[in-house]
Each structure stands twice: as structure tokens, then as C-alpha cells.
């Protein structure tokens, strides 16, 4: 599947699986910040991650995170 252009608009929460240079795969979960013809930027818990579209092997929309639990 071609991921160009990236099919999810800004503000969509997504899970993206991509290949690393060593051949292993990793996931990024967060909100689409912006995208162009070659990259997508996702706002994750660790900050902004820029992902090359050519490295993406799967992507899907995911629901918002659950609300924080109350401490007792």
C-alpha cells in the first residue's frame, strides 16, 4: 500500500508501524500533527516524531486514550 499522501488528517489519533534501518519494526501512537508527500509528524507522549512515509508498513486510526484513573 502506498502511504503518500498520508490518509489521515491533522488531529486524528493514529497508530503507525514503521520499519527501522536495522529491519526491526516499531510503533508510534499519537496525534497527526502534519504531513506532506514524504513524511508525517506525529505528536506522541515523548514529543514530535517525524516518520518517513516510505518506512510505514501499517497505520490505523485509534480511539482517544482513556481518562486518567483516580488515585485512592
N, C-alpha and C positions, 0 to 999 in steps of 0.2 A: 504494500500500500504506500502511496505517496503522501507525505505529510506536508506538502507545500501546495497551497497555503495551509497554515495550521487551521484545523476545522473548528476550533473553539474560540469564541470571542473573549476579549478582556473582561475580567470579573468572574469568569467561570472557574470553579474549583475542579482540578483535574489530577489524575494520577498518570505519570508518564514513565514508561520503562525505556531505558536507553542503553546502548552498548558503550562500554568504556574502551579505551585504546587496547587494553590487555585482553579483550574479548569477553570479559565478565559483564553482567548486566546490573544496573542499579535503578532504583525508583526515586522519583521526585513527586511529592504531593504538595499541592498548594494552589494559589490563585493565579490565573493567567494575567500577567502584568501587561505585556505587549508581545507582538510577533511581527515578523517580516517574512520575506521569501526564503530565508536561510536559517533563522533562529527563532526561538520562543524564550521569553523571560518569565519565570515562574517565581512568585513570592512564597517561599516556604518558611517554616519555623526558624530555619538557620539563616535566612536572608534571601536575596535575589539569586537565582540560579539561571544562567544562560545556557540553553540546550540547543545544539545543532540539530536541525530537522532531519538531516541525513542519518543521525545516530538513533533516532526514535524507532523502536520496534513495536510499541503498543502505547495507546493513550485512550483514556476514557474519562468522562465526566463523573465526579463522585459527589456525594452529599456533603453539606457543611459538617464540620466537626461537632460532636456532642457538646452541650454546655458543661462547664467545669462542675465537678462534684462538690457538694457541701462537705466541709470538714466538721467532724463531730468530736 
